[in-house]
Amino acid sequence: MELATPVTATALADTTGGRLIGDGELIVTGLNEIHHVRAGDVCFVDHPRYYAPTLASAATVILIDKRVDPPPGKALIVLDSPFEAYNQLVLQERPASRWANQHVSPSATIGKQTRIAPGAVVGHQVAIGEGCYLGPNAVLTDGVRLGNNVYIGAGAVLGEEAFYFKRTAEGMLGWRSGGTVIVEDDVFIGANCNVSRGVSSPTVIGRGSKLDALVQIGHDCKIGRHCLLAAQVGVAGNTTLGDWCILQGQAGVTQNLRLAERTTLMAQSGLMDNTQVGKAYFGSPAQESRLAFRDLLEVRRLRER
């Protein structure tokens, strides 16, 4: 997420109460976790497994829980709890807001010929394009953006907090989600779907994609153009679908994957690895469908012996 006002590394160290190592004049322009970090961003690390990739990342400033030499062009801020400091920075940039008494926030912008059904709720700074439809009891939380000709079915929720937690001695602490949800033109989102807010980048539903009822899209996912997701599909956080992908009913996709364009995942399959262009996958764990069907045939032959 972008900072409303860029700050120096020195100012950030003062804000967090940490000890600065390196160039205090470096400018911080955003907050991001490791999967989406860019030059100018601050991110955090507090586990030995992630020290090396975080220090080698594009981040300009890193919140860290031990003293090390900063790589060239970076500054470090040493803190007892980098995660809590990072979370607090996100909360400062995206503070908790109160729902207005109205169902539609006065700060929302709504395009021509958009229809909003009874019970639908539109949060602060939401932007809705032209010719859209929000069904009864649909919810768009703060900052969600819809393109033109978007259909949101009854009871669908876009932009709730990510299901993203950090294990601590005191229990599971939730990450404050600094991203949003962007829905491009001509998208259909069926009844009772959930599209989670990105943790540090937008969750995106690409132009022309269609989601059946009861579909769950996790934080920071990027769904390509003209994808079809049937009922009860679940896509875990930070996964990318290429254009024209098809996920059949009750299929599940684990986090941090990349599905190549025109991938088909057959019904009730569980995908745990990246895919190749134009191929179909079946089973749990899913494999290329022709191999999966061959394995099923061999099992049947064993039973018949």
N, C-alpha and C positions, 0 to 999 in steps of 0.2 A: 504494500500500500504506500501511496505517496504521502509525504508529510505536507501539511498545510503551509508550513514555513520551514525551509531548510535551516539546519543548525550546524555548528562546528562540533568536532569531536570533543573539544574542551567543554563546551556548553552541555553536551550530552553526559559527560562524566560528572559534571556538577549536578545535573538533574537526577542521575541515578545513584549518586554517592559512591561511585566506583573510582578506582585508581587508573589514571590514563597512562598508557605506554605507547609512545610513538608520536606522530605529528598531530598536534591538537588543532591545527588549522584545516584539516580535512573536512570537507562539507558532506553532511548526511542529508539525503533527499528522500529516503524511504525506509520502511521497515519490512523485512521479509524473512521467512524461514528458509531453510537451506535449499528446498526444492525449486524456489523461484527467485533466489537472490540475484541482484544485479549490481553493477557498479553504482556507488552512491548510497547503497543500502547499509543498514545495520542489521545484523542477525546475532544469534547467540549459540553457544555450545557449552555443555556441562557434562559430557560423557566422553571417556577416552576413545571410544569407537569412532566418534565424529570429529575429534580434534583435527586430524589431518585434512579430511575433505573440507571442513569449514574454513580452516586457515588458507587452503588453496582455492577457495571459492572466489567469486567476483565481489564479495562484500568489501566495503570500504572500512567499516568499523565493526568489530566483533566483541560482544559481551562474553566473557569467559571466566571460569572459576579457578584458574591457576595462572601463574606468571610464566609467560614464554616470550621469546623474542618475536616481535611482529614481522610478518613478511613485508617486503618492499611495497610501498604505496598503501599500507594499511595501518590502522591504529587499533589497539586493544584497550578494553575497559575491564579491569579485574574486579569481580564481585563475588560475594558468597553465594548468591542465588541469581545467576544470569536469567533464568527462565522467568522468575517473578519480576525482575526489572524490565525485561522485554514485554511481558504481559501488561505491565503498568504503562509503558510507553504507548502500546496499542490502545489501551483504555483512554489515555489522554487524547489520542487522535480521534478515536471513535467512542466518545462517552456514551453511557447508557442514557436513553431518552425516554420520555414519558409519552404514552399514547395520548393523542388528543381525544376530547369527548366525541368529536366527529368520527365517523367511520373512514372518511377520506381526509388526510392531513391537508391543511391549507397550503403547505409548502410543496405538495405534489403537483406535477404538470401532466395534463391529460390531453391527448390528441383528439381531433375531431372524429365524430361517429364512433367513439369508444363507449361501450355499454358496461355498466357496473351493476350487478344484480344485488338484491337485498342481502344484507349480512356480510358482504365483502368488505375487507379492510385494506386500506392503502396507507402506508407509513410515510414518515417524513422524507422529503427529498426524493421520492419515487418519481421516475419519468416513464410515462406510458405513451406509446405512439398512437397513430391513427387506426381506426377500424378494429380495435381490440375488444375482447370480451372477457370479463371477470365473472365467474359463476358464483352462486350463493355460497357465502362463508369462505370464499377464497381469501388468502392473506398474502399481501406483498409487504415485507418488512422494510425498514429504512434503507433507502439508497438503491433498491432494485430498479433495473432498467429493462423495459420492454420495447421491442421494435414495433413495426406496423403489422396489423392483421395477425395478432397473437391471440390464441384462445387459451384461457386458463379455466379448467373445469372446477366444478363445485368442490369445496373443501381442500383444494390444493394449497400448499404453503411454499412460498419462495423466499429464501433469505434468512431462515432461522440459523442459529449458531451451529457451527460445525461440531460433529461428534468427534472431538479431538482432545485427548486428555493426556496429562503427564503423570506418571506414577511417582508419588513421593511417600515419605515415611508417614505423613499425615493422611494419605489417601490420594484419590485421583483429582488432580487440579485441571480445570478446563482452560484451554487456550482462548483468549479473547480473539474473535474472528475480525480481522481487519479488512477482508475482501468484501465482495458483494456478489450479486447474481446478474448476469446479462443474458437476456433472451433476444435473439435476433428475429428478423422478419419471418412471418408465415409459419411460426412454430405452433404446434398443438400440444398442450399439456393436459392430460386427462384428470378425471376426478381423483382427489385424495393422493395426488403425487406430492413428493417432497423434494425440493432442490435446495441443498444446503449452501449457505454462504461460504465463500472461500476464506481460508485462514489468512492468507496474505495476498492472494490474487483473485480475480473474479472467477466464479464458476460460470461457464459459458454453455448455452444451448444454441447450436449453430442453425443457420437459416434453413427453414423448411423441414426441420426434424419433427417427428411425431412421437409423443410419449403416451402410452396407454394408461389406464387407471392404475394406481398403486405402484408407481415406479419411484424408486429411491435413487437420487443422484447425490453422491458425496461431495465434500468440500473440494474446491479447486479443480474439479473435473472440467475437461474440455470436450464437449460432444460436438462432433463435426456436423457438416451440412447434410440434410436429407437422410438422417438416420431414423430407423424404426425400432422402438423399444416396446415390446409387448408387456402385458400385465405382470406385475410382481417382479419385474427385473430390478436387480440391485447393482449399482456401480459404486465401488468404494473410492475413497478420496484420492485425488491427484492422479486420476487415470484419464487418458486421452483416447477418444474414439475418432478414427479417420472418417472421411465422408462416406455416405451410403452404407454404413454398417447396419446389420440387422441382429438384434438380440431377441430371441424368442422367449415365450412365457417362462417365468421363474428362473431365468438364467442369472447367474451371479458372477461378478468380476471383482477380483481382489484389487488392492490399492497399488498405485505407482506403475501401472501397466500402460502400454501403447498398443492399441488395436489398429492395424493397418487398414487402409480404406477397403471397403467392400468385404470386410470380415462378416461371416455369419456365425453366430453362437446359437446352437440349437437348444431346444426347450430343456429346462432343468439342469443344464450343464454348469459346471463351476470352473471358470478360467483362472489360471494361476501363472500364466506366462504371456509374453508378447506374441502377436500373431503375424502372419504373412499376408500380403495383398491378395484379396479375392478368394481366400480359402475358408472352408466351413469347419467348425470344431464341435465336438460332442463328448459328453461324459464328464466325470468328476473324479480326479482332475481332468479337464478337457484336453483332448488331443485332436489332431486332424481327423475329420469324420471318417474317412475311408479306412484309416488305421483303427479307429475305435470300433467301427462295425466289424472289421476283420477279427479283432480280439473277441468281440461278443460271439461271433460265429465259432471261433475256436473253443470258447467255454461251453457252448451248446454241444459241440461235437464230443467234448470230454464227458459231458453228462450222459450222452447217448451210448458211450462205449460200455 
